[in-house]
Amino acid sequence: MSAAERVREWPLPWPLDLRATLGHHRRGGGDPAFAYGTDGSVWRVVHTPDGPGTLSIRRIGDRVLGRAWGPGADWLLEMMPDMLGASDSPESMPVRDAVVAGLVRRAEGLRIGRSGRVWEALVPAILEQKVVGAEAWRAWRYLLRRYGEPAPGPVPDTMRVPMPRRAWADIPSWEWHRSGIEPVRMRTIRGATALDVERHPDKLTVLRGVGVWTEAETRSRAIGDADAVSVGDYHIPTLVGTTLIGQAVDDDGMLELLEPYAGHRNRVVRMIELYGVRRERRGARMSVRDYRSI
């Protein structure tokens, strides 16, 4: 253990699928703030209330080993159980039909954890508004590698600390353009820096350009909202409908199907995203846009 390293062992009180639980925070391949280790560990880089920190979590039998570095190390280790779903209660979800019962069996160990960092969930959600993931993740990688400081600890040189809220307002417009982000999403993120979102996670939709989809995506990750439904998503209604009743539905149809699971609708969606039925794609797909050449 290095002098700057902090360690915590935590006994697991329930089954845990580490990758399924923490993978929700990964923003595409090459995410500078997230990595999978060859030993089965998951690595996250976070700008905590105490400053930058890197957290590595590895499951060893019936316990998890957390290792952390940087000024935010103690905060990350304190938050580790909640990140893994210690505040979640999947056992309280009713099982209404055989399809959901099958999902529950396959998803044993999936927890809805909370990161405790609203801003770091909000910015990627805004970047992902109405675009394919590849476009948003490309911008996330560019901006973190350009403006994020190197992650503390024994990590690859490519890992970066997400910038704190105020720093996003100082990114010049030409760098947003180089990242591939058009002015609308740029202005939404800049405008959001005016609100202390860590203190007001229930007021995100008062921000211009932040709607119910962005709020749900943020709350799911930051505060572990097991009921947050991403209404307005391009793919999720089709996934939900195809898995639960064998046919695609729209948002209204999705909400009707999920209504018996009120309080756990996000949980059902997460299970479907990971283990549900995927219909063969035959129609038009959303294309990856590139504003950098405009």
Secondary structure as UniProt FT lines:
FT   TURN            3..4
FT   STRAND          6..11
FT   HELIX           18..22
FT   HELIX           23..25
FT   TURN            29..30
FT   TURN            32..33
FT   STRAND          34..36
FT   TURN            38..39
FT   STRAND          42..48
FT   TURN            49..50
FT   STRAND          51..60
FT   TURN            61..62
FT   STRAND          63..69
FT   TURN            71..72
FT   HELIX           73..83
FT   TURN            84..87
FT   HELIX           90..92
FT   HELIX           98..106
FT   TURN            107..109
FT   HELIX           118..127
FT   TURN            128..130
FT   HELIX           133..147
FT   TURN            157..158
FT   HELIX           165..168
FT   TURN            169..170
FT   HELIX           173..179
FT   HELIX           183..192
FT   TURN            193..194
FT   TURN            197..199
FT   HELIX           201..206
FT   TURN            208..209
FT   HELIX           212..222
FT   TURN            226..227
FT   TURN            231..232
FT   HELIX           236..245
FT   HELIX           251..258
FT   HELIX           259..261
FT   TURN            262..263
FT   HELIX           265..275
FT   HELIX           291..293
//
